[in-house]
Amino acid sequence: MSTYSEKLKIFAGNAHPELAKEICNYLGTELVSAEISRFEDGEIGVRIDETVRGADVFVIQPTSPPVNDNLMELLVMIDALRRASARRITAVVPYYGYARQDRKSRPRDPITAKLVANIITTAGARRLLSIDLHAPQIQGFFDIPVDNLYAAPIMIDYFKNKGIDNLTAVSPDVGAVKRVRSLAESLNIPLAIIDKRRPKANVAEVQNVIGDVKGRNVILFDDIIDTAGTITEAAKVLKEKGATNVYACGTHGLFSGPAVKRLKEAPIKEIVVTNTIPQRDDLGLDNLKVLSVAPLLGEAIDRIFKDLSVSVLF
């Protein structure tokens, strides 16, 4: 009879091998022996050094920057595993790139989040596992099962252990209210909302703050911190409104372009993100705290492999 380790296989790309190793440690297994290389012209080569025939394979690969390289690597890995007769392939994509292109906001815009869903499925994935998809409707872009886990419980545990008084949860925009409300209810704290408009991509303008933040320690919680324009502008307005300390939280810390400079200059006491995306050691953000999602993903993988309910993790 096959053992647990023979039928459960964890495969990792080059996007985030550290997270893959953490997940393996949680599950008590090891990564599939494989080599992912580049040809001289940049083409991706994959060589699997052990059998995966009949196995339940989970491919760990966030499609974080460089987005296109990591996405293509994911597709080639899935194709290689499918052709090697893996029984089922689950794409574990902690950060789903192109998620912000989920609708047509102007004429002739692409819906790239749907395109990416199509090509992941065509490559051979039979399930997707992700964390805090930017838009929940992306689950419907797939014709395969999708498990969209939430990082909020990880943030909740972190702030419960810190024991900060006079807390208020703040949504950086109207679209994040549902996510932030669950944080507020779990911590039993008030909720406030930033009234923001976005005249163009990566530009945010704060209009008003709905709710009382004067004399309060506030937790700003968003799914993505990209150029950090939204989170830093919100932090400045909250301080102007009398907030004591601002804690900026994001599931996915992209920190693109001017993000680091903006975060260093912003009145933010602590920046809290998860390791869905690998963080460079040379960012220079002394107030950055990175929380691990490995136990969450590891538990989800274990439940999927054993055909148990994953909804308990939501």
Number of C-alpha atoms within 10 A of each C-alpha: 4 7 7 13 13 15 17 22 24 25 26 26 22 17 23 21 16 14 23 26 19 18 25 19 15 16 19 11 16 17 17 19 14 14 13 15 15 11 8 7 6 9 11 15 14 18 13 16 10 10 15 21 17 14 23 19 27 28 25 26 29 28 24 24 15 10 15 13 16 20 24 16 24 27 20 20 26 28 18 18 27 19 12 16 14 20 15 19 23 23 27 27 23 29 26 26 22 19 19 16 18 20 16 11 10 7 6 7 11 14 16 17 20 19 15 18 22 14 15 22 18 13 17 22 26 19 20 23 23 20 23 23 24 21 16 12 11 20 18 12 16 21 12 13 14 18 20 21 20 19 23 22 16 17 19 16 12 13 15 11 8 9 9 10 9 13 24 25 27 31 27 28 22 12 14 18 20 11 17 25 20 16 23 21 12 14 16 13 15 18 23 23 22 23 16 19 14 11 9 7 7 11 12 19 14 17 12 14 20 13 13 16 24 15 14 20 22 27 27 27 28 26 24 22 23 19 21 26 18 23 28 25 19 31 26 17 17 26 21 12 16 14 20 17 19 26 21 27 25 23 29 27 26 21 18 12 11 12 18 17 15 17 24 14 10 18 20 19 14 18 21 21 28 21 20 30 22 19 15 7 7 6 11 11 14 9 13 16 13 18 16 16 20 23 16 18 26 19 16 21 24 15 16 18 19 11 9 12 10 16 11 8 15 11
